[in-house]
Each structure stands twice: as C-alpha cells, then as structure tokens.
Amino acid sequence: MCKRYSLAADLDEVRDHFGIQRVMYYYKNRYNISPTQHAPIILYEDGERIMDEYRWGFIPFWGKDAVNADLMSVSENVTYRKMVEQRRCVIPCNGFYYWRQDGKRRYAVRVVMPDRSMFGIAGLYEVWKDTRKQPLRTCTMLMSDANMTIREFDHRMPAILTPDQIDAWLDPKMTEMHRMLPMIRSFQETLMDVYPVTPLAFNDNHDSLECVKEVDMQRALVKN
C-alpha cells in the first residue's frame, strides 16, 4: 500500500501538466503527504477541471481500505462501485516513499519517474457530513498490482494513469464500471528510479524540500 507521497512542483507546472482550469485552494509544494492530511486532487466540476484539497482517507464504517482501495474492494463494495461511476478524481504526484531493508538496518527511499516528471493516480472522492452536519471532503487512492520497481517494497502500488486515461477517468460521461476498471492496472511503461532520502520523510510533521533530496546512504540508514 502507499502511505506517503509527494507533489513537489510549482503551481504553473502542475496546472499545465494536468490541464487544470481552476485552483480552489491556496496551493503550495507538498514534499511529504501522509494519511489524514489534506491533499490535492483533480476532479471535474461544473464543466471545468479543478484542483482542490481533500482529506486523504475515507472515514465511514465500511471503508476498510480508507487510504488505499484495491481492485477487489472496488469490485465487491457497492459504495465503491457508485464512486467509480460518479465520483472519480486524479491524485497528482511525483514520488512515493518506502523503506528499503539493508541487513538489520533500513533506509528511506523515494520512487520517481526516470525524468522526475509528475503523474496522475486514479482516485475516488466523497463528501460526508460530520457530527455537526458540516461537509467533510475525503478521497482515497486506488491500487493495482506492483510493477518490478515497487515489488521490492510491496505487492500493491498506486494505479498510475496515462495522459489518455486521465482524460477518460475524469470524463463525467464515462459511467460504465467495466470501462473504468481496466485502467486500474500495474504501471509498466518504464522502470522507475529509486534513491535514498532522509528518514525525516516518514515524519508527519516534516514537510520540506529536504524530504525529496537524495542523500548519502549513511545519512539514510536507521536501525530496526
């Protein structure tokens, strides 16, 4: 599963890459996004492709996979199926964080595209009401089988979409689940790069440029 990622890019770059027409919140680089934090998502609303902030992680009692939802959960859960048909989003990203084991020690790594470019992950969103009847906007990240790069760390990985798939995933006229689910697949277009980063990338309170910088292996190692 994916429990930590980054969107380290300037707003103009994000807007141009994903064809965003409106930004609904005060944007800033996010070097270290973790569950329950607010994260940027892209969705189609009122005839426009917008970017807004939603809480990463569903809250309702049925949301067993609140942060990540795999293909089996989406196929079997009626509520997830309705979201696939009506409430799809794209989660912009340019790197995931994992731990790599090195004997009795481990070190933090960041997984990125070879050219360090951004990519979109298939997501779902929902708006709930809290105990005060206030809207609570939430999202989850869809998972697929891991590719060769991610398999070292996990058997699942975020479902990365191609540019054409992003357009289809956000198209409100696409409502047939059997047409959407094939997009939730392992990313095989290219091998991804892995490099060591500071262990501070696994600190929920640490969100700075330092998280995405490559470091010397000795600075990355921690004892188990």
C-alpha positions in Angstrom: 0.0 0.0 0.0 1.0 3.6 -0.4 1.1 5.6 2.8 3.3 8.6 1.9 4.0 10.6 -1.3 4.9 14.0 -2.6 3.8 16.7 -5.1 6.9 18.8 -5.3 6.2 21.1 -8.2 5.3 24.7 -8.8 1.6 25.6 -9.4 2.1 26.6 -13.1 3.8 23.3 -13.8 1.0 21.3 -12.1 -1.7 23.3 -13.9 -0.1 22.9 -17.3 0.7 19.2 -16.9 -2.9 18.3 -15.9 -4.9 20.9 -17.8 -6.3 22.4 -14.7 -8.7 25.3 -15.2 -9.3 26.4 -11.7 -7.5 26.0 -8.4 -9.8 26.1 -5.4 -7.3 26.5 -2.5 -4.0 28.1 -1.6 -1.5 25.9 -3.4 1.9 25.1 -2.0 4.5 22.4 -2.7 3.9 19.2 -0.7 7.0 17.3 -0.1 5.6 14.8 2.3 1.8 13.9 2.3 0.6 11.3 4.7 -2.8 9.8 5.6 -5.5 12.0 7.2 -3.7 15.1 5.9 -5.4 17.3 3.2 -4.0 16.5 -0.2 -4.6 18.0 -3.7 -6.9 16.2 -6.0 -8.1 16.9 -9.6 -11.8 16.5 -10.4 -14.3 17.6 -13.0 -16.9 20.0 -11.6 -19.4 22.5 -13.2 -17.8 21.9 -16.6 -14.2 22.5 -15.6 -11.2 20.6 -14.5 -10.4 21.9 -11.0 -7.8 21.2 -8.3 -8.9 21.2 -4.6 -7.8 19.9 -1.3 -9.5 16.8 0.2 -8.7 14.7 3.3 -6.7 11.6 2.3 -8.6 8.7 3.8 -12.3 7.8 3.9 -13.9 7.7 7.3 -17.2 5.7 7.0 -17.6 2.3 8.8 -17.5 0.4 5.5 -14.2 1.9 4.4 -11.8 -1.0 5.3 -9.3 0.4 2.9 -9.7 4.0 3.9 -6.5 5.4 2.5 -5.9 2.9 -0.4 -8.6 0.9 -2.2 -7.6 -2.1 -4.3 -9.4 -3.6 -7.3 -11.1 -6.3 -5.2 -12.6 -3.8 -2.8 -13.8 -1.6 -5.7 -15.4 -4.6 -7.5 -17.2 -6.0 -4.4 -18.2 -2.9 -2.4 -21.4 -1.3 -3.7 -20.5 2.1 -2.4 -17.1 2.0 -4.2 -18.8 1.0 -7.4 -21.1 4.0 -7.2 -18.0 6.2 -6.7 -16.3 4.7 -9.7 -19.3 5.6 -11.8 -19.8 9.1 -10.4 -17.0 10.4 -8.1 -13.7 9.8 -9.7 -10.6 12.0 -9.2 -6.9 12.1 -10.1 -4.3 12.5 -7.4 -1.3 14.4 -8.8 2.1 13.1 -7.6 5.8 12.9 -8.4 7.1 10.4 -5.9 6.3 7.7 -3.3 8.2 6.9 -0.1 9.1 3.5 1.1 11.5 1.8 3.5 14.3 -0.4 1.9 15.8 -3.2 4.1 19.6 -3.4 4.3 20.5 -6.3 6.5 19.5 -5.4 10.0 19.1 -1.8 9.1 16.7 0.0 6.7 16.7 3.3 4.9 14.1 5.6 3.4 13.8 5.8 -0.4 11.8 7.8 -2.9 10.4 6.2 -6.0 10.1 8.5 -9.0 9.8 8.5 -12.8 13.2 8.5 -14.6 12.8 12.1 -15.7 11.3 13.1 -12.3 8.1 14.1 -14.0 4.6 14.3 -12.5 2.0 11.6 -13.0 -1.7 11.1 -12.0 -3.0 8.3 -9.8 -6.6 7.1 -10.1 -8.6 8.1 -7.1 -12.2 8.3 -5.7 -13.7 11.1 -3.6 -16.7 11.5 -1.3 -18.2 14.3 0.7 -19.6 13.3 4.1 -21.3 15.1 7.0 -19.6 15.2 10.4 -21.5 15.3 13.7 -22.1 19.0 13.3 -23.5 18.4 9.8 -20.5 20.1 8.3 -19.2 18.7 4.9 -16.1 16.6 5.1 -14.4 16.1 1.8 -12.4 12.9 1.6 -10.5 10.9 -1.0 -8.8 7.5 -1.5 -6.0 6.3 -3.8 -6.7 3.2 -6.0 -4.1 0.4 -6.0 -3.0 -2.1 -8.6 -0.5 -5.0 -8.7 3.0 -3.8 -8.1 5.4 -3.5 -11.0 9.0 -4.6 -10.9 10.2 -1.5 -9.2 7.6 -1.4 -6.4 7.5 -5.2 -5.9 10.6 -4.9 -3.7 8.6 -2.9 -1.2 5.0 -4.1 -1.6 2.8 -6.3 -3.7 0.5 -3.3 -4.5 1.2 0.1 -5.9 -0.8 3.2 -6.8 -2.7 2.9 -10.1 -0.9 5.3 -12.3 -2.8 6.7 -15.3 -1.5 7.6 -18.7 -2.5 11.0 -20.1 -5.3 9.5 -22.2 -6.6 7.6 -19.2 -6.6 10.7 -17.1 -8.9 12.3 -19.6 -11.2 9.3 -19.6 -11.1 8.9 -15.8 -12.3 12.5 -15.3 -14.9 12.4 -18.1 -18.3 12.6 -16.4 -19.9 10.9 -19.4 -17.9 7.7 -18.7 -20.1 5.9 -16.2 -19.7 2.2 -17.0 -17.7 0.5 -14.4 -16.5 -2.2 -16.8 -14.8 0.5 -18.9 -13.1 2.2 -15.9 -11.7 -0.8 -14.0 -9.2 -1.8 -16.8 -7.4 1.5 -16.1 -6.6 0.3 -12.6 -3.5 -1.7 -13.6 0.2 -2.1 -12.9 2.3 0.7 -14.4 4.7 -0.9 -16.9 5.5 1.9 -19.3 9.0 2.4 -17.9 11.1 1.3 -14.9 11.0 3.8 -12.1 14.0 5.2 -10.3 14.7 4.7 -6.5 17.1 6.9 -4.4 17.7 7.3 -0.7 16.2 10.2 1.2 16.2 11.4 4.8 14.3 9.4 7.3 12.5 12.6 8.2 10.4 11.9 5.1 8.5 9.5 7.4 7.8 12.2 10.0 4.2 13.5 9.5 5.3 16.9 10.7 8.2 17.3 8.4 7.1 18.7 5.0 10.1 20.4 3.4 12.3 20.3 0.4 14.7 18.2 2.4 12.3 15.2 2.0 12.8 14.9 -1.7 16.6 15.4 -1.9 18.9 12.5 -2.5 21.2 11.8 0.5 24.2 9.7 1.2 23.3 6.2 2.2 24.8 6.6 5.7 22.5 9.5 6.3 19.5 7.5 5.2 20.2 4.4 7.3 18.3 3.7 10.6 18.5 0.8 13.0 15.5 -1.5 13.3 
